[in-house]
Amino acid sequence: MSCPILHKSATILLVGAGPTSSAMIQSTAAHADSVVAADGGFKSAQAAGLDIALVVGDMDSQADLPGSQAAATITDQETTDFEKCLAVCAADVFLGVGFLGGRLDHQLAAFSALLKDQRPVVLVDEDQLVFMVPAQFEIDLEEGLPVGFYPMLQVQVTLQGVQWPLRDTDMHPAGQIATSNISSGEPLRVQTDGPGLLAILPARCLGVVLSVLRG
């Protein structure tokens, strides 16, 4: 889908219609420069008291937007509202709340969107955050934190700083995965030979993850 860019910001928070809370939206918005709502996510963002720069989607959940609210109606049914937001926004980093949990098919579609978009996109809920690992990634984590890595495509991975490390290991959804791992207290270092590795870390790691993804 090719669309003109309608909103630009260094860090954009995308708010979806999935399970979340005003407190979760507000705490994540503290890391963002602007807010864009994905269709029904407008109600959640509005309830959280946020200034919403743009509402994007097919608007099947939004028949009563305020007349002053900037909105982009995209009727394409081949993409999700999350993908529509990414298509019309430009940012160095995207955050997303309201895209994890709830209907499993919606969550899987969100993961697929992360795979398609080469820009840093971090999805967050109350407990965890999820993002596609860049080719080189390193952060400091305290010992004992639960960490997981799931290959959505075949990818070769070196993983250090965890209880069960990997070295030049071929990972695949039907083969080697690295879920249910634990940080060792050493720097977490991940190296991949291409896109496709999904990282799952505790939500409280958001600040340090963003510091690395922003470069």
N, C-alpha and C positions, 0 to 999 in steps of 0.2 A: 504494500500500500504506500503510494507516494502522496504526501500531503505537505502543504506549506507550513513552515514553523510559525506558530501563533504565540508562543510564550518562551522566553529565555530567562534563565537564572542560573547562578553557579550551582546551587543545590535546590532541587525541587522535591517537595513532599507530595506524593500522589496518594489520595485517600480513596479507597474502594468501599464497596457496600458490604463487605464481609464482616465477620465478628471483630469488634474492637471496642474501645471505650474512649470517652472524651479525654480522660487522663492519659491514655496511651497516645492519642493523636497529639495532644498538647506537648507531651514530653518529647515526642519525635520531631514535632515542628520546631522545637528549640534548636535543632541541628540544621534547619533548612532556611532558605532565603525567601521562598514563596510556596504557595499551596495550589495544587490543581486537583479537582475532584473528578473521579471517574463515575459519571452518571449518578447512580443512587448514592454514591459516596458523598454527594453534596450535603445530604441531610446529616450525615455523621460529622462532616467538617463544620457545618453551620452550627450544630449542637455544641461543638467544642469551642465555639466563639472565634473561629479563625477567619481571616480575610482571604477569600477565595479568588485567586487571580483568574481562573478559567474553569469551566465545567465542560467535560468532553465525553461523548458517547453517542449511542443511538437514541438516547433519551426515552427509552421505554419505561424508565422509572422516574422520569422528571417531566411532569406536565405543568408544573406550577412554579417555575423558576422566577425570581424577582426580575422585573423588566430591566433593571440596571445591571444584572449579572451577566458578565461576558461568558459566552457559551459557544461551543462548536458542535453542531449536530453532524455526525458521520454515520450514514445508514448502512454502510458496508457490514454484511453479516458473516464475513469470512474471518474477521478479527475480533478480539475481545475489547471491552472498553479500556482495559489496562493497556493493550497494544495501541489503541487509538491515542491514548494520552502520550505514550512514548513517541508516536509518529509525529505529533504536532508540537512537541516540546523539545527544547535544547538545553542541556545542563551538563556540567562536569560530572555530577553524581545525582542519582535519583534515590529517594527513599520511598517506601511504600508501606502503608498500613491498611488493614481491611482486605488483604489479599491472601492471608494465611488462615487456615482453619475453615470452618463451615463446610460447604459442599466440596467433596474431594475432586470432582471434575474441574471446578473453578481453580482449585489450588494447583492441580497438575497443569492447567492452561497457563497459570502464572509462571510456573517453572519453565514451560516451553518458551514463554516470552523472554525470560532471562537468557535463554540459550540463543535466541534469535538476535538479541540486541547486544552489540559489542561494548556499549557504554556501561560503567559501573551502576548497578541497580541493587539496592539492599532492601529486602522485604523484612518487616519486623512485626512481631506480636508480643504479648506479655512475657513470653518465656524465651523466645529464640529469635535469631536473625538468619537470613538465608541470602546467599549471593553466589555468583559465578566467580571462581577463583581466577585471577589474572595469571599470566605465564610465570611471574615471580611474585611471591607474597610472603611477607614476614611481619609478625607482631609478637609482642611480649604478652604472655598469659600466665596467670598464677597457676600453681600446681593444683591438679585435681578437677579442673573444669571439664564438663562433658563437651566433646567436639565430635563432629561427624563430617564425612566427605562421601558424596555419592556421585558416581559418574553417570551423566546422562547420555554421553557418547563414549566411544572407545578413546581412552586418553592414557598417556604414560605419565606416571606420577612419582615424584620423590617427596616423602612426607617425614619431617623431623619435628622433634619437640613434643612427641606424644608417646603414650605407653607402648603402642604397637606401630613403630615406624615402617615406612616403605622406601625402597630404593629402586628407581627405574622400573617401576612395576606397571604392567599393562592392566588398566582397570576398565571394566565394562559392566553395564547393568545386569548382564547374565553371567558375569564372572566375578572377579575380585572387586569388592567394595570396601569402604573403611568407615562404616557407621559405628556408633557406640564406642568411640575412642575416648581417651582422657589426656589432658595436657600434662606434661611431665614437669613443668616449671621452667624448662629451657625455652628459648625463643621458638615459636611455632613457625616453621619454614615449609613452604609448599612450592614445588616447581612442577609445571606441566608442559607438555609439548604442543598444547593447543587448547582451545576452549572446550568446555563440557563438564568440568568438575564443579559440583555444587557443594558449597561449604555451609555447615550448620553449626552455629556458635550460640552461646548464651546471649540474650538480648542486652545484658549489661556491658557487653563488649562493643557496643555500637560506636562509642566515641573513638576508641583506638582503631577499629576497622575503618572508619571514615577517614581518619588521619592518614592511613596508608593508601586508601583508594584515591584520595584527593592528590596524592603525591606531595 
